[in-house]
Amino acid sequence: MSMKIQTCDAPVSSESRRLSHIWFSFVAAIKAQHLRYATERKLNFLGDRELADIGLCRSDIPKLARLGPTELPLIREEHQANYRQPDGAFEGD
């Protein structure tokens, strides 16, 4: 016993395409927000030493969660620029 599947070959209206695009954009935004919250939550469980080991401080967590892991090198460079010792200063000073 075989079943026939009926398909609709009617043209898709521009309104239908627009609504489909809105829906998929909405779903993508929800997924991205969930990923940001999950990243932030996981990083907040790390201690200050663990964060320092990967070149972060606690104030970097929201920025990293918002921008994504590909921006980690830029955040590290920003840290080094902000905390660089002035010329002639010693580490112990």
N, C-alpha and C positions, 0 to 999 in steps of 0.2 A: 504494500500500500504506500504509494508515494504521495507526498503533499506538494502542492504548487504554492510557491510564495509569490504573492502579488506585490509588484513594486509600482510606485507612482513616478511616472516620468514627467510630471507636470513641472513647468519652469518655477524656479524659486524666486519669489518676489524680493525686491530690494528691501522692503520692510522686514521680511523674514530674515534676510541676511543681517540687517542692522540689529535686530533683536538677538540673533544668535551671537553676534560679535559682542554685544553688551553682556550677555550671559557668560560667555567664556572669559571676558575681561574681569567680571565680578568674581568668578571662581578662581581665576589666577591671582587676584588681589587677596582673596581670603587665604589661599595656600601660602602666598608670600608672607602675609602677616603671621600665620601660624609658625612658619619657619623662623621668623624674627623672634617671636616670643620663645620658641624652643631653644634657640641659640642663646638668647639672653639668660634664660633660666639655667641652662647648663653651665654657662660661664660664671654665673653668680654663685654656683656651688663650689667653685674653685677658691682656694685660699689666696691671700695676697702674694705669698711666695710662689705658688704655682703660676699665677698670672704673670709675675715678674720673670719667671723662667721662659715664658713664651713671648716676652717683650711687651706685656700689657699692664695697665693699671686698671683699677676698678672703674674709673671714669671713662675708660675706652669701651666698655662693654656695650652701652647703647649704640654708639657710633658703629662699632663692628657689626652688631646685629642688624643695623639699618643698611649698611653698605655691602656687607657680605665678606666672606673670607678672602676674596681676591684683592681686597683693599688693605689687608694686613701689612704688607710691606710699606705702604704709604703711611699707615698709622705709626709704625715703628720709626720711620724716618722723621715724622713729626715729633715724636718723643725725643729722639736724639737731638733734634734742633732746639727743642724747648729746654732741655736739661743739660746742654753742652756747657762745659766749664769755660769761663772767659779765658782769654790768652794769658799765660803766665800764672794761672791759679793751679794749685796742687789739689789732688783728690782729697787729702786729709784736712784741707782748710775749711 
